[in-house]
C-alpha cells in the first residue's frame, strides 16, 4: 500500500512532534531530578556535617557555597564567629574524601544534569526496546 505524499508529510510531522515532546520531557525530568539531588545532598549530607564541625569550635553555620568542578574543592562551608567574622572552610577538610566527592558531583549542575539526562535516555531506550513486540523475520 503506497502512502500519498501528504500522508507521508503528516507522518513525518507527527514523529518530529513526538520527538520534540520527549526531548522536552527529558529536559524537565532532568532538571527536576538534578534539583532534587542537589537539595537532598545539601540538606542531608553537607549542612549537618558543616554544623557538626562548627559548633565545637564556636562557629555558627551560615551557608554552603558551591563552585565549579574545576576548583580544588568545589564545596565550602561558610561560618560566622562570635566577633561576626566570616570563615570559609573547605568541605574536604570537614568530611571524608567520598563525602566530598559526592557533594562536589551532586552540587554541580554541569555534571549532574547531563549525567541524569544520559541515564534517563538509556533507561527510555532500554524500556522501549524491551517492551516493543518482537517481529519474526527481522534482524
C-alpha positions as CSV (number, residue, x, y, z in Angstrom):
1,X,0.0,0.0,0.0
2,X,1.5,3.3,-1.1
3,X,1.2,6.3,1.1
4,X,0.3,9.6,-0.5
5,X,2.8,12.4,-0.3
6,X,0.5,14.3,2.1
7,X,0.2,11.4,4.5
8,X,4.0,10.9,4.5
9,X,4.5,14.6,5.4
10,X,1.9,14.3,8.2
11,X,3.5,11.1,9.4
12,X,6.9,12.9,9.5
13,X,5.5,15.8,11.3
14,X,3.8,13.6,13.9
15,X,7.1,11.8,14.6
16,X,9.0,15.1,14.8
17,X,6.4,16.4,17.3
18,X,6.6,13.2,19.4
19,X,10.4,13.5,19.4
20,X,10.3,17.2,20.4
21,X,7.8,16.4,23.2
22,X,10.0,13.5,24.5
23,X,13.1,15.8,24.4
24,X,11.2,18.5,26.4
25,X,10.0,15.8,28.9
26,X,13.7,14.7,29.2
27,X,14.7,18.3,30.0
28,X,12.0,18.8,32.6
29,X,12.7,15.4,34.3
30,X,16.5,16.1,34.2
31,X,16.1,19.5,35.8
32,X,13.7,18.2,38.5
33,X,15.9,15.2,39.4
34,X,19.0,17.4,39.4
35,X,17.4,19.9,41.7
36,X,16.1,17.1,43.9
37,X,19.5,15.6,44.2
38,X,21.0,19.0,45.0
39,X,18.5,19.6,47.8
40,X,18.9,16.1,49.3
41,X,22.7,16.2,49.3
42,X,23.0,19.7,50.6
43,X,20.4,19.4,53.4
44,X,21.0,15.8,54.2
45,X,24.8,15.5,54.0
46,X,26.6,18.8,53.7
47,X,24.8,21.1,56.1
48,X,24.7,18.6,59.0
49,X,28.5,17.9,58.7
50,X,29.2,21.7,58.5
51,X,27.1,22.3,61.6
52,X,28.8,19.4,63.4
53,X,32.2,20.9,62.5
54,X,31.4,24.4,63.5
55,X,29.6,24.0,66.8
56,X,32.5,22.6,68.9
57,X,34.7,25.5,67.6
58,X,32.2,28.2,68.5
59,X,31.4,28.9,64.9
60,X,27.8,29.3,63.7
61,X,27.0,27.9,60.3
62,X,25.8,30.5,57.7
63,X,25.7,28.9,54.3
64,X,27.2,26.5,51.8
65,X,28.8,27.7,48.6
66,X,29.4,25.5,45.6
67,X,31.8,26.3,42.8
68,X,32.5,24.6,39.6
69,X,34.3,21.2,39.5
70,X,37.4,22.9,38.2
71,X,38.2,24.1,41.7
72,X,40.3,22.1,44.2
73,X,37.2,21.6,46.4
74,X,34.0,22.9,44.9
75,X,32.0,22.9,48.2
76,X,32.8,25.4,51.0
77,X,31.1,25.8,54.4
78,X,30.8,29.5,55.5
79,X,30.8,30.1,59.2
80,X,30.5,33.2,61.4
81,X,32.4,33.6,64.6
82,X,31.2,35.4,67.8
83,X,33.0,38.5,66.6
84,X,31.0,38.4,63.3
85,X,33.9,37.4,61.1
86,X,33.3,35.0,58.3
87,X,35.3,31.9,58.0
88,X,35.5,29.8,54.8
89,X,36.3,26.1,55.3
90,X,36.7,23.6,52.5
91,X,34.2,20.7,52.8
92,X,37.1,18.3,52.0
93,X,38.6,19.4,55.3
94,X,35.4,18.5,57.2
95,X,34.2,15.3,55.6
96,X,35.8,12.2,54.1
97,X,37.0,12.0,50.5
98,X,33.9,10.1,49.5
99,X,31.6,12.5,51.1
100,X,33.4,15.5,49.5
101,X,33.3,13.7,46.1
102,X,29.5,13.0,46.4
103,X,28.9,16.6,47.4
104,X,31.1,18.1,44.6
105,X,29.3,16.0,42.0
106,X,25.8,16.4,43.3
107,X,26.0,20.1,43.8
108,X,27.4,20.8,40.3
109,X,24.8,21.0,37.6
110,X,27.4,20.9,34.9
111,X,28.0,17.3,35.7
112,X,24.7,16.0,37.3
113,X,22.2,17.2,34.7
114,X,23.9,15.8,31.6
115,X,24.6,12.6,33.6
116,X,21.0,12.3,34.6
117,X,19.9,13.0,31.0
118,X,22.1,10.3,29.6
119,X,20.8,7.8,32.3
120,X,17.2,8.7,31.5
121,X,17.7,8.4,27.8
122,X,19.4,5.0,28.2
123,X,16.6,3.9,30.5
124,X,14.0,5.0,28.0
125,X,15.7,3.3,25.1
126,X,16.1,0.1,27.1
127,X,12.5,0.1,28.2
128,X,11.1,0.8,24.7
129,X,13.3,-1.9,23.2
130,X,12.3,-4.5,25.9
131,X,8.6,-3.7,25.6
132,X,8.4,-3.5,21.8
133,X,6.9,-6.6,20.4
134,X,9.5,-8.7,18.6
135,X,8.7,-9.2,14.9
136,X,9.7,-12.5,13.4
137,X,11.8,-12.5,10.4
138,X,13.6,-9.2,11.2
139,X,17.2,-8.9,12.3
